[in-house]
Amino acid sequence: MIHETTRRSFLGTAGCGAAALSLAGFSCGKHEAQHDRLPNIVYILADDMGYGDPQVNNPDSKVPTPNMDRIAREGMRFTDAHTPSAVCTPTRYGLLTGRYCWRTELKSGVLWGYSTNHIKPGRLTVPALLKRHGYDTAGVGKWHLGLGSGEKTDYSRLLHPCPNDHGFDWFFGIPASLDMEPYVYVENDHVLAQPTETIEEKSMPEFYRGGPIAPGFTHHGVLPTLTEKAVGYIEDHAQSGPERPFFLYFALTAPHTPWVPTDEFIGASEAGVYGDFVAQVDWTVGQVLDTLDRLGIADDTLVVMTSDNGADERFIDPALGHDPNWVLRGQKADIWDGGHRVPFFVRWPGKVQPGATSDETICLTDLIATCADLAGDTLPSDAGEDSVSILTALLGQRYDAPLREATVHHSIAGVFSIRQGDWKLVTALGSGGFGWNADQNHPEPGGVPGQLYNLADDFEETTNLYGERPDVVGRLTALLERYIEQGYSRPM
């Protein structure tokens, strides 16, 4: 077990208000909509990066992460931030819409390179909301929410619906994960070059599936290309004048497989090729921060750095001594916290207290409600159904109850958990993730059918209290059922 002071630093009291924030001399009044210009927003989403990869979260990390650490040092670090799902597609859906993806047709798994668009026409998204308040909106990187319509994406045609149909003024990126064909770049509603060639499957650490690929497309070149595009967008916007704020959703393709750090990052870490790729992720973050500094707009920009789920540990050599998910149980795809507790750092000069730490439980679905709150707007009842504003926590203001009543998580196999305060209920046995199957979900004679953990005492999720606390099991089960049946979880 971890030393008690470490545990308390990590989980805090699972409470709220001043007790949940390490702040000094900050305003405690009720926040108001900003009276001056709304901030630029840069939201950087790593792919498969664990809670324990950044050194600011894990002093034993074998990966140098000075730029991610800088955001935490110059802003706020959340120790209890979660993704709505332990895998890619459903988390991205929840982030952009503020709605749990299991409310859609996608009940388990992820989309693929030829999957069609998953966001229904007319659904309010973060960029669409911000456009109403004068923002220029851009998406760069991994989309993984499907393109086009019909049974299968036809990349020879215009790709509607596409990111532009969901509020982005400009998009540049790839259709899905970097290990999923077809391997093409997409700009707005079309591919830049058709996938007329074929590439053979490759094994770890550079794993990717074989299939169609565009001429000149290289896996090693993707992260540098996306970095260049993101930096270029910020530069172009700054040159066009500061009157209109911008929102940049920068969805990285790394450190998801294939692990393809460029030559200058080989050996940059002590955690093998995976760690070297995380080091390149940190360099990418640094390129964004340096651009904001160089253009003189850092003070006008809110920067978020997080990940779409936990790290995939299956191919990381434990002998290296690097724990990408820190001491958390499980990994990517799992319902345990290693699958969905992620790094989350926010910098907003003059608004977010430097060096602040919050143990408030938050979720990546909270972005749309936070943006609405920031702009002085109110979400309609049919949008952001599972989104709660965290602006109060960001501004260091006092509040008397947790911001979220409870938070629901989902594994790759569709196993639910619900977290309220210190208690976490899992509705099945096992991880619900990689290697899990329904046969594992049969309790032994006299055994319990699910899992219950008190994270204040056991955040490594080692002691199942399901049979000892039927009152908590009943309360959380009823709350989860209510959230499912009523179609929303935020206060209405």
C-alpha positions in Angstrom: 0.0 0.0 0.0 1.0 3.6 -0.5 2.0 5.8 2.4 -0.9 7.6 4.0 0.2 11.1 3.0 0.5 10.0 -0.6 -2.9 8.5 -0.5 -4.4 11.7 0.9 -2.6 13.8 -1.6 -4.0 11.6 -4.4 -7.6 11.3 -3.3 -8.0 14.1 -0.8 -11.4 13.9 1.0 -13.5 13.3 -2.1 -15.3 16.3 -0.9 -15.8 19.8 -2.3 -15.1 23.5 -1.8 -12.0 24.8 -0.1 -11.3 21.4 1.4 -10.9 20.0 -2.1 -8.6 22.7 -3.4 -5.0 23.5 -2.6 -5.2 27.3 -3.2 -4.1 30.5 -1.6 -5.6 33.9 -1.7 -8.1 33.4 -4.5 -11.6 34.8 -5.0 -14.4 32.9 -3.3 -17.5 34.7 -4.7 -19.9 33.3 -7.2 -18.4 33.4 -10.6 -19.9 35.5 -13.3 -19.7 35.3 -17.1 -16.5 37.0 -18.3 -17.0 40.7 -18.9 -13.9 41.0 -21.1 -12.9 39.0 -24.2 -13.6 35.3 -23.9 -10.4 33.2 -23.8 -8.9 31.2 -26.6 -9.3 27.5 -25.7 -6.7 24.8 -26.6 -7.8 21.3 -25.6 -5.0 18.8 -26.1 -6.2 15.1 -25.9 -3.5 12.5 -25.8 -4.3 9.0 -27.0 -3.8 6.1 -24.6 -1.6 8.1 -22.1 -1.8 7.0 -18.5 -2.2 8.9 -15.3 1.3 8.0 -14.3 3.1 9.0 -17.4 3.6 12.8 -16.6 6.2 13.2 -13.9 4.0 15.8 -12.1 1.6 12.9 -11.3 4.2 10.3 -10.7 7.7 11.2 -9.4 8.8 7.7 -10.4 7.9 8.1 -14.1 10.7 7.2 -16.4 9.6 9.7 -19.0 10.7 13.4 -19.1 7.5 15.5 -19.4 8.6 19.1 -18.7 5.9 20.7 -20.8 3.0 18.8 -19.3 4.5 19.4 -15.9 4.7 23.1 -16.8 0.9 23.3 -17.5 0.3 21.8 -14.1 2.8 24.1 -12.4 1.4 27.2 -14.0 -2.2 26.1 -13.5 -4.3 23.5 -11.9 -3.8 19.7 -11.6 -6.9 17.5 -11.1 -6.1 14.2 -9.4 -9.6 12.7 -9.8 -10.3 13.4 -13.5 -12.0 10.6 -15.5 -13.0 9.7 -19.0 -16.5 8.5 -19.6 -15.2 5.4 -21.2 -12.0 3.3 -21.1 -11.5 3.4 -24.9 -11.3 5.9 -27.7 -14.5 6.5 -29.6 -17.0 6.7 -26.7 -14.7 9.1 -24.8 -14.5 11.4 -27.9 -18.2 11.3 -28.4 -18.7 12.2 -24.7 -16.1 15.0 -24.8 -17.6 16.8 -27.8 -21.3 16.3 -26.9 -21.3 16.1 -23.1 -23.4 12.9 -23.4 -22.4 9.4 -22.4 -21.9 7.3 -25.6 -23.7 4.3 -24.2 -26.9 6.3 -24.7 -26.3 5.8 -28.5 -26.2 2.7 -30.6 -22.5 2.1 -29.7 -22.8 0.0 -26.5 -19.3 -1.5 -26.6 -16.1 -1.4 -28.6 -15.0 1.4 -30.9 -15.5 2.6 -34.4 -13.2 1.7 -37.3 -11.6 3.4 -40.2 -14.5 2.8 -42.5 -17.2 3.5 -39.9 -19.7 6.2 -40.8 -20.5 9.3 -38.7 -21.7 8.7 -35.2 -22.8 12.1 -34.1 -26.5 12.6 -35.0 -27.2 15.7 -37.1 -28.4 18.6 -35.0 -26.8 17.5 -31.8 -25.0 20.4 -30.0 -21.3 20.0 -29.7 -18.6 22.0 -28.0 -17.4 23.8 -31.2 -21.0 24.5 -32.3 -21.8 26.0 -28.9 -18.6 28.2 -29.0 -19.4 29.4 -32.6 -22.6 30.9 -31.2 -20.3 33.0 -29.0 -18.0 34.3 -31.7 -15.3 31.6 -31.7 -13.4 30.3 -34.7 -13.2 26.5 -34.2 -10.7 24.0 -35.4 -10.0 20.3 -35.0 -6.6 18.8 -35.6 -5.8 15.1 -35.2 -7.6 11.8 -34.7 -11.3 12.0 -35.4 -12.5 8.4 -34.7 -16.2 9.3 -34.8 -16.9 8.2 -38.3 -17.1 10.0 -41.6 -19.8 10.1 -44.2 -23.0 8.2 -44.2 -24.4 4.8 -45.3 -23.0 1.3 -44.5 -19.4 2.1 -45.1 -17.4 5.3 -45.6 -16.6 6.0 -49.3 -13.4 8.0 -49.3 -13.7 8.8 -53.0 -16.7 11.0 -52.2 -17.2 14.1 -50.1 -17.4 13.0 -46.5 -20.6 14.3 -45.1 -21.4 14.3 -42.2 -17.9 15.3 -41.2 -16.3 17.5 -38.4 -17.5 20.6 -40.3 -21.1 19.5 -39.9 -20.6 19.4 -36.1 -19.3 22.9 -35.6 -15.7 22.9 -36.7 -14.7 25.7 -39.2 -11.7 23.7 -40.2 -10.5 20.1 -39.6 -7.3 18.3 -40.5 -6.4 14.9 -39.3 -6.9 11.1 -39.8 -10.1 9.1 -39.7 -9.5 6.8 -36.7 -6.6 5.4 -34.7 -3.2 5.3 -36.4 -3.3 1.5 -36.4 -6.5 1.4 -38.4 -6.7 1.6 -42.2 -7.3 3.5 -44.4 -4.2 5.6 -43.8 -5.1 9.0 -45.3 -5.2 12.6 -44.3 -8.6 14.3 -44.2 -9.1 18.0 -44.6 -12.6 19.2 -43.9 -14.9 16.9 -46.0 -12.3 15.2 -48.3 -9.1 13.2 -48.3 -6.0 14.9 -49.6 -4.9 11.8 -51.5 -6.9 8.6 -52.2 -5.6 5.3 -50.5 -4.5 3.8 -53.8 -1.7 1.7 -52.4 -1.6 -1.1 -49.8 0.6 -1.6 -46.8 1.2 -4.9 -44.9 0.4 -5.4 -41.3 3.2 -4.7 -38.9 3.8 -6.1 -35.4 4.6 -4.4 -32.1 6.1 -2.0 -31.2 5.1 -0.4 -34.5 1.8 -2.4 -34.8 -0.7 -1.3 -37.4 -3.2 -3.2 -39.5 -2.6 -3.8 -43.1 -4.7 -2.2 -45.7 -5.2 0.8 -48.1 -2.8 3.7 -47.7 -2.3 7.0 -49.5 0.9 7.5 -51.5 3.5 9.3 -49.2 1.7 8.6 -46.0 4.0 7.4 -43.2 3.1 6.5 -39.7 6.2 8.1 -38.3 5.2 11.4 -40.0 1.8 11.8 -38.6 2.5 13.3 -35.2 5.0 15.9 -36.6 2.5 16.7 -39.3 -0.4 17.2 -36.9 1.9 19.3 -34.7 2.8 21.5 -37.6 -0.9 21.9 -38.5 -1.9 22.9 -35.0 0.9 25.4 -34.6 0.1 26.8 -38.1 -3.6 27.3 -37.2 -2.7 29.2 -34.0 -0.2 31.4 -36.0 -2.7 32.1 -38.8 -5.4 33.0 -36.3 -3.1 35.3 -34.4 -2.2 37.1 -37.6 -5.8 37.6 -38.6 -6.4 39.7 -35.5 -7.4 39.1 -31.8 -11.0 40.2 -32.1 -12.3 36.6 -32.4 -11.3 34.0 -29.9 -10.5 30.5 -31.1 -11.1 26.9 -30.0 -8.6 24.3 -31.0 -9.4 20.7 -30.3 -6.0 19.0 -30.8 -6.5 15.2 -30.6 -3.1 13.5 -30.8 -2.5 10.1 -32.3 0.0 9.2 -29.6 1.1 7.3 -27.6 -1.4 4.9 -29.0 0.0 2.2 -31.2 1.9 2.1 -33.4 4.7 3.4 -31.2 6.7 5.4 -33.8 8.8 8.1 -32.2 10.9 10.0 -34.7 14.7 9.5 -34.6 15.4 12.5 -32.3 13.2 10.9 -29.5 14.7 7.4 -29.6 16.3 7.0 -26.2 14.7 10.1 -24.8 13.2 8.1 -21.9 14.1 5.2 -19.7 10.8 3.5 -20.5 11.5 2.0 -23.9 9.9 2.9 -27.2 6.6 3.6 -25.5 8.2 6.1 -23.1 10.1 7.7 -26.1 6.8 8.2 -27.8 5.3 9.8 -24.7 8.4 12.1 -24.7 7.5 13.1 -28.2 3.9 13.8 -27.1 5.4 16.2 -24.5 7.5 17.9 -27.2 4.3 18.4 -29.2 2.7 20.0 -26.1 5.7 22.2 -25.8 5.4 23.3 -29.4 1.9 24.6 -28.7 3.0 26.4 -25.5 6.0 28.0 -27.2 3.7 29.2 -30.0 1.3 30.8 -27.6 4.3 32.5 -25.8 5.9 33.6 -29.1 2.7 35.2 -30.3 2.0 36.9 -27.0 -1.4 35.2 -26.5 -0.6 32.8 -23.7 -2.3 35.1 -21.1 -5.4 35.1 -23.3 -5.6 31.3 -23.7 -7.0 28.5 -21.6 -5.0 25.3 -22.1 -6.2 21.8 -21.2 -4.0 18.7 -21.3 -5.6 15.3 -20.8 -6.0 11.8 -22.3 -8.8 9.8 -23.7 -8.3 6.8 -21.4 -5.6 5.0 -19.5 -2.5 3.5 -21.0 -2.4 0.1 -22.7 0.1 -1.8 -20.6 0.0 -5.1 -22.5 3.3 -4.5 -24.4 5.2 -2.4 -21.9 8.1 -4.3 -20.3 7.6 -4.2 -16.5 11.3 -4.7 -16.1 11.7 -1.0 -17.2 10.1 0.1 -14.0 7.7 2.5 -15.6 4.1 2.3 -14.5 2.1 4.4 -17.0 -1.1 4.0 -15.0 0.8 4.5 -11.7 -0.6 2.3 -8.9 -4.1 2.3 -10.3 -5.6 -1.1 -11.0 -6.2 -2.0 -14.6 -5.4 -0.4 -17.9 -7.0 0.9 -21.1 -10.3 -0.8 -21.8 -10.9 -1.8 -18.1 -13.6 -0.6 -15.8 -11.1 -0.2 -12.9 -9.6 3.2 -12.5 -6.5 2.5 -14.6 -8.8 2.4 -17.5 -10.4 5.9 -17.1 -8.6 8.0 -14.5 -6.4 10.3 -16.5 -4.0 13.3 -16.2 -5.9 16.6 -16.4 -4.0 19.9 -16.3 -5.5 23.4 -16.9 -3.7 26.7 -17.3 -5.5 30.0 -17.6 -3.2 32.9 -16.5 -4.9 35.4 -14.2 -7.9 33.1 -13.7 -6.6 29.7 -12.6 -4.3 29.9 -9.6 -0.7 28.6 -10.4 0.3 25.4 -8.7 -3.3 24.6 -7.6 -4.5 21.1 -7.1 -8.1 19.9 -7.0 -9.4 16.5 -5.9 -12.8 17.2 -7.3 -14.2 14.3 -9.3 -14.6 15.5 -12.9 -15.3 13.9 -16.3 -14.3 14.7 -19.8 -18.0 15.1 -20.6 -17.9 18.3 -18.6 -16.4 20.4 -21.3 -19.5 21.6 -23.0 -21.2 22.7 -19.8 -18.0 24.4 -18.7 -17.8 26.3 -22.0 -21.5 27.3 -21.7 -20.9 28.6 -18.2 -17.8 30.4 -19.3 -19.8 32.2 -22.0 -22.7 32.9 -19.7 -24.9 30.5 -21.6 -27.3 27.7 -20.5 -27.5 24.3 -22.1 -30.8 23.2 -23.5 -32.4 20.1 -22.1 -31.5 18.0 -25.1 -27.7 18.8 -25.0 -24.9 18.0 -22.7 -27.1 15.5 -20.8 -24.1 14.2 -18.8 -22.1 17.4 -18.6 -21.5 19.6 -15.4 -19.6 22.8 -15.4 -16.3 22.7 -13.5 -15.7 26.5 -13.8 -16.2 27.0 -10.1 -13.4 24.6 -9.4 -11.1 26.1 -12.0 -11.6 29.6 -10.6 -10.9 28.4 -7.0 -14.3 29.5 -5.7 -16.1 27.9 -2.7 -19.0 25.5 -3.2 -20.9 23.4 -0.7 -21.5 20.1 -2.5 -19.6 18.0 -5.1 -20.0 19.4 -8.6 -21.1 16.1 -9.9 -23.8 14.0 -8.1 -22.1 10.9 -9.5 -20.1 9.8 -12.5 -20.7 6.8 -14.8 -17.9 4.9 -16.6 -18.0 2.2 -19.3 -15.5 -0.5 -20.3 -14.8 -1.7 -23.8 -17.1 -4.7 -23.2 -19.9 -2.5 -22.0 -19.5 -3.0 -18.2 -20.8 -0.1 -16.1 -19.4 1.5 -13.0 -20.8 4.4 -11.0 -18.8 6.6 -8.7 -20.3 8.7 -6.0 -18.0 10.2 -3.4 -15.7 7.6 -2.0 -17.8 4.7 -3.3 -17.4 3.0 -6.7 -19.8 0.3 -7.8 -19.0 -2.1 -10.7 -22.0 -4.0 -12.2 -20.0 -7.1 -13.1 -17.1 -9.2 -12.0 -13.6 -8.8 -13.6 -12.1 -6.0 -15.6 -14.6 -5.7 -18.4 -11.6 -5.0 -20.6 -8.9 -6.7 -22.6 -9.2 -10.5 -22.1 -12.5 -10.3 -20.3 -15.5 -12.4 -21.5 -19.0 -13.0 -20.3 -18.0 -16.4 -18.8 -16.0 -14.6 -16.2 -19.1 -12.8 -15.0 -20.7 -15.8 -13.2 -20.3 -15.6 -9.4 -19.1 -18.6 -7.5 -21.7 -20.3 -5.3 -22.6 -17.9 -2.6 -20.5 -15.2 -4.2 -21.4 -11.6 -5.2 -22.3 -10.6 -8.8 -20.4 -7.3 -8.8 -17.7 -5.1 -7.2 -17.8 -2.3 -4.6 -14.8 -0.3 -3.5 -14.3 2.5 -1.0 -11.7 4.5 -2.8 -10.8 6.6 0.3 -9.4 3.5 1.9 -8.6 1.4 -1.1 -8.1 3.4 -4.3 -6.1 0.4 -5.7 -9.5 -1.4 -5.7 -8.2 -4.6 -4.0 -11.0 -5.2 -1.4 -14.4 -6.0 -2.8 -17.1 -4.8 -0.3 -20.1 -5.7 -2.4 -21.3 -8.4 0.1 -20.6 -6.2 3.1 -22.4 -3.0 2.2 -25.8 -3.9 0.5 -27.0 -0.5 1.4 -24.4 1.2 -0.8 -24.9 -1.3 -3.5 -28.6 -0.7 -3.5 -28.3 3.1 -3.5 -25.8 3.2 -6.3 -27.6 0.6 -8.4 -30.8 2.7 -8.1 -29.0 5.9 -9.1 -27.4 4.2 -12.1 -30.8 2.8 -13.2 -32.3 6.3 -12.8 -29.6 7.9 -15.0 -30.1 5.3 -17.7 -33.9 5.5 -17.7 -34.3 9.3 -17.5 -31.7 9.9 -20.3 -29.5 12.4 -18.4 -27.4 12.7 -15.3 -26.8 16.4 -14.9 -29.2 18.6 -12.9 -32.1 19.8 -15.1 
